[in-house]
Amino acid sequence: MAGKPQAAGRTPGLKIKKGDTVLVTAGRDRGREGKVLATYPERQRVLVQGVNIVRKNTKVNYQGRRGAKEGGIVTQEAPIHVSNVQLIDPDSKKPARAGYRFEDGRKIRVSRPGGKDI
């Protein structure tokens, strides 16, 4: 892998955060937009609302009212790799790369082409 070597045991950070609106650039859901529900930096994955929907079989492990058993097939979002999504700039509503700028010892996220704060 090219670039800076990572310290042993340290996971690289993500430039996409929870609450961002992203565009899916690859895979079955290419072209869809959604809000990031969760990020998993250690696995380099993000969970996007309404994207990568999978069907999951759930075991009958809860008895509801009057002994009714609940289980079956549920649909839910599955995480996708962060390289398959691109941040949407809140101002221009177009896909943009994210970068960082340091100001007074603080790290500020900016959109790459324009350099505006996100």
C-alpha positions as CSV (number, residue, x, y, z in Angstrom):
1,M,0.0,0.0,0.0
2,A,1.4,3.4,-1.0
3,G,1.4,6.4,1.2
4,K,2.5,6.9,4.8
5,P,3.1,3.8,6.9
6,Q,0.6,3.4,9.7
7,A,1.6,2.9,13.3
8,A,1.1,-0.7,14.4
9,G,-2.4,-1.3,15.8
10,R,-3.7,2.1,14.7
11,T,-6.6,2.3,12.3
12,P,-6.7,5.2,9.8
13,G,-9.5,7.7,10.2
14,L,-12.3,8.3,7.7
15,K,-13.1,11.5,6.0
16,I,-16.8,10.7,5.9
17,K,-18.6,11.2,9.2
18,K,-22.0,10.2,10.6
19,G,-24.8,12.4,9.3
20,D,-23.0,13.2,6.0
21,T,-25.0,12.8,2.7
22,V,-23.1,10.6,0.3
23,L,-23.4,9.3,-3.2
24,V,-22.7,5.6,-4.0
25,T,-20.2,5.4,-6.8
26,A,-19.8,1.6,-7.2
27,G,-21.8,-1.6,-6.8
28,R,-25.4,-2.6,-7.1
29,D,-26.7,0.7,-5.7
30,R,-24.5,3.0,-7.9
31,G,-26.1,6.5,-8.2
32,R,-28.1,6.4,-5.0
33,E,-27.8,9.0,-2.3
34,G,-28.2,8.5,1.4
35,K,-27.4,9.7,4.8
36,V,-24.6,8.0,6.8
37,L,-26.1,6.2,9.8
38,A,-22.8,4.9,11.2
39,T,-19.1,4.6,10.5
40,Y,-16.8,1.7,11.2
41,P,-13.2,3.0,10.9
42,E,-11.6,-0.2,12.0
43,R,-13.2,-2.0,9.0
44,Q,-13.1,1.0,6.6
45,R,-16.9,0.7,6.1
46,V,-20.0,3.0,6.4
47,L,-23.7,2.3,6.9
48,V,-25.8,4.3,4.5
49,Q,-29.5,4.7,4.8
50,G,-31.5,2.9,2.1
51,V,-28.3,1.5,0.4
52,N,-27.1,-2.1,0.3
53,I,-30.4,-3.6,1.6
54,V,-30.0,-7.3,2.6
55,R,-32.5,-9.8,3.8
56,K,-31.6,-11.5,7.1
57,N,-33.1,-14.5,8.7
58,T,-33.8,-13.9,12.4
59,K,-34.1,-16.7,14.8
60,V,-37.3,-17.2,16.9
61,N,-35.9,-16.0,20.3
62,Y,-38.7,-13.9,21.7
63,Q,-42.2,-14.9,22.6
64,G,-44.6,-12.0,22.3
65,R,-48.1,-11.7,23.7
66,R,-50.0,-15.0,24.4
67,G,-47.0,-17.1,23.5
68,A,-46.7,-15.9,19.9
69,K,-43.3,-16.7,18.4
70,E,-41.6,-13.9,16.5
71,G,-38.9,-14.5,13.9
72,G,-38.6,-14.6,10.2
73,I,-37.0,-12.5,7.4
74,V,-36.1,-8.9,8.0
75,T,-34.6,-6.4,5.6
76,Q,-31.9,-4.0,6.8
77,E,-28.9,-2.0,5.5
78,A,-25.5,-3.6,5.4
79,P,-22.2,-1.6,5.6
80,I,-20.4,-0.8,2.4
81,H,-16.7,0.1,1.8
82,V,-15.9,3.8,2.2
83,S,-14.1,3.8,-1.2
84,N,-17.5,3.1,-2.9
85,V,-19.1,6.3,-1.6
86,Q,-18.4,10.0,-2.2
87,L,-19.3,12.9,0.0
88,I,-21.9,15.4,-1.4
89,D,-20.9,19.0,-0.8
90,P,-23.8,20.7,1.2
91,D,-23.5,24.0,-0.7
92,S,-23.2,22.9,-4.4
93,K,-25.1,19.5,-3.9
94,K,-22.4,17.9,-6.1
95,P,-20.0,15.0,-5.2
96,A,-16.7,16.4,-3.8
97,R,-13.7,15.0,-2.1
98,A,-13.0,15.9,1.6
99,G,-9.8,17.3,2.9
100,Y,-8.5,19.0,6.1
101,R,-7.2,22.4,7.0
102,F,-5.5,23.2,10.3
103,E,-6.5,26.5,11.9
104,D,-5.4,27.5,15.5
105,G,-4.5,23.9,16.3
106,R,-7.9,22.6,15.2
107,K,-8.6,20.3,12.2
108,I,-11.4,21.6,10.0
109,R,-12.9,19.5,7.2
110,V,-13.2,21.2,3.8
111,S,-14.5,20.3,0.4
112,R,-11.6,19.7,-1.9
113,P,-12.4,21.5,-5.1
114,G,-13.8,24.7,-3.5
115,G,-12.0,24.7,-0.2
116,K,-15.2,25.7,1.7
117,D,-15.8,24.4,5.2
118,I,-18.1,21.4,5.6
